Amino acid sequence: MYFSSFSDFIHMGGHGLYVWSSYGIAMLVVLWNVVIPLLKRGTVLASLRQRLIRERSHESQA
Amino acid sequence: MVKVVANAKALKKQKMPQWFYQLGSPRWFYELSGKWLPWLGGSAALLLTIGLVWALLFAPADYQQGNSFRIIYLHVPSAFLAQSVYLLMAIAGAIGLIWKMKVAEVVAKCAAPIGASYAFLALVTGAIWGKPTWGAWWVWDARLTSMLILLFLYLGVIALNSAIGDRQMAAKASAILAIVGVINLPIIKYSVDWWNTLHQPASFTLTEKPAMPAEMWVPLLLMVLGFYALFTWTLLTRCRTEILERERRAGWVCDLLSNSQIK
């Protein structure tokens, strides 16, 4: 362990603001790269399923 | 008879190895990538967690830069990734142009927003790192400017893909932009050698021993691998969705959609 206390860790030898803002933004970018593709997959699957159901009910009526 | 001749012609034309053509089949790509996804996601999570803890808690501070040095663990992987994703996008675009391969077009389109996000991260972490190290958030130096151009190239590809309604035209136009933009990659790479810049030369290359102790570069290597694994996961997930949308009329997609277990 490099740091001797938790406040040392937060302080980062005076560079806390730079280090933590970088890691915070990186966390957001990583989350964006995880969450958005999953959400997109969910919405696309749902809309394709709806479309399929619609088309099949049309076929059975005709 | 005509059909037989056409088939013979098709056989003659087939010069690339078999897997190359299989890769062009959306269904084959979809099924294979589905098997890879859990492994990619798992290794990305593992590598990034170990890398993050190591980078923040155990790696020593740089004797000159102090703890701001820890930004390297985000800056270098995202900058690597932004450049390799661009190359991948351009190659996929070229394959799409030459062989009209659907999967390549999908890959080229889906890589663009991911690459843009990592180019953005490289630029932002660079700016934040520059402030305590150089005393400036931004300088118009060759490395920084060429990275900014890389981000703009990504944004251009995204804009072309979303502005052109016709799918084939969009793929063509964005592939051409991506291919022309490849000229920027050697400029980024050699900018620190060709011009006098504030940006330090590469401290991490494939061929040479790193100029830092192992407790600094091992976590960097883990972060780089973790970012690549995460990128591959994101790319495959996005491509699979795009394939379902494009192939919605195909029988195998209808079968897949009818199975309510598939989420």
HADDOCK unambig.tbl for C-alpha pairs under 7 A between the chains (distance, minus, plus):
assign (segid A and resid 1 and name CA) (segid B and resid 57 and name CA) 5.72 0.50 0.50
assign (segid A and resid 1 and name CA) (segid B and resid 58 and name CA) 4.72 0.50 0.50
assign (segid A and resid 2 and name CA) (segid B and resid 57 and name CA) 5.83 0.50 0.50
assign (segid A and resid 2 and name CA) (segid B and resid 58 and name CA) 5.06 0.50 0.50
assign (segid A and resid 2 and name CA) (segid B and resid 59 and name CA) 6.71 0.50 0.50
assign (segid A and resid 2 and name CA) (segid B and resid 60 and name CA) 6.08 0.50 0.50
assign (segid A and resid 3 and name CA) (segid B and resid 57 and name CA) 6.90 0.50 0.50
assign (segid A and resid 12 and name CA) (segid B and resid 67 and name CA) 5.60 0.50 0.50
assign (segid A and resid 13 and name CA) (segid B and resid 67 and name CA) 6.32 0.50 0.50
assign (segid A and resid 15 and name CA) (segid B and resid 67 and name CA) 6.12 0.50 0.50
assign (segid A and resid 15 and name CA) (segid B and resid 68 and name CA) 5.61 0.50 0.50
assign (segid A and resid 18 and name CA) (segid B and resid 68 and name CA) 6.65 0.50 0.50
assign (segid A and resid 18 and name CA) (segid B and resid 128 and name CA) 5.84 0.50 0.50
assign (segid A and resid 18 and name CA) (segid B and resid 129 and name CA) 6.76 0.50 0.50
assign (segid A and resid 19 and name CA) (segid B and resid 68 and name CA) 5.81 0.50 0.50
assign (segid A and resid 19 and name CA) (segid B and resid 70 and name CA) 6.79 0.50 0.50
assign (segid A and resid 19 and name CA) (segid B and resid 71 and name CA) 6.08 0.50 0.50
assign (segid A and resid 22 and name CA) (segid B and resid 71 and name CA) 6.67 0.50 0.50
assign (segid A and resid 22 and name CA) (segid B and resid 125 and name CA) 5.48 0.50 0.50
assign (segid A and resid 22 and name CA) (segid B and resid 128 and name CA) 6.82 0.50 0.50
assign (segid A and resid 26 and name CA) (segid B and resid 121 and name CA) 6.53 0.50 0.50
assign (segid A and resid 29 and name CA) (segid B and resid 117 and name CA) 6.60 0.50 0.50
assign (segid A and resid 33 and name CA) (segid B and resid 234 and name CA) 6.13 0.50 0.50
assign (segid A and resid 34 and name CA) (segid B and resid 234 and name CA) 6.51 0.50 0.50
assign (segid A and resid 37 and name CA) (segid B and resid 234 and name CA) 6.71 0.50 0.50
assign (segid A and resid 37 and name CA) (segid B and resid 237 and name CA) 6.16 0.50 0.50
assign (segid A and resid 37 and name CA) (segid B and resid 238 and name CA) 5.49 0.50 0.50
assign (segid A and resid 41 and name CA) (segid B and resid 241 and name CA) 5.40 0.50 0.50
assign (segid A and resid 49 and name CA) (segid B and resid 257 and name CA) 5.86 0.50 0.50
